[in-house]
Amino acid sequence: MVATDQNYLRFFSLGGVQRGVQCLKGSIVSMVGNDECIMIAYHAGSNYLAGQNIEFILIDSNKTVLCKESVALSPGATLTWLG
């Protein structure tokens, strides 16, 4: 999988053939993955209450969304690690 600066996730086979594309609501903050799935944190909209509006999505190797939730960050906090 490749994340682009235009908020796209591009899925590739082991041979390098693109298998699919998915667009996220906002820019990617962080991502981590293994052989079976990938977790991506991204900006889900504009800031509110002096905090960031960040969501994460967990996707398996078949491009199935396993989980999608908001990230609870205190006002002024920074997401520094995902894993």
Sequence and secondary structure as in RCSB ss.txt:
>XXXX:A:sequence
MVATDQNYLRFFSLGGVQRGVQCLKGSIVSMVGNDECIMIAYHAGSNYLAGQNIEFILIDSNKTVLCKESVALSP
GATLTWLG
>XXXX:A:secstr
 EE TTSEEEEE TTS EEEEEE SS EEEEEE SSEEEEEEE SS BTTB  EEEEEEETTS EEEEEE    T
T       
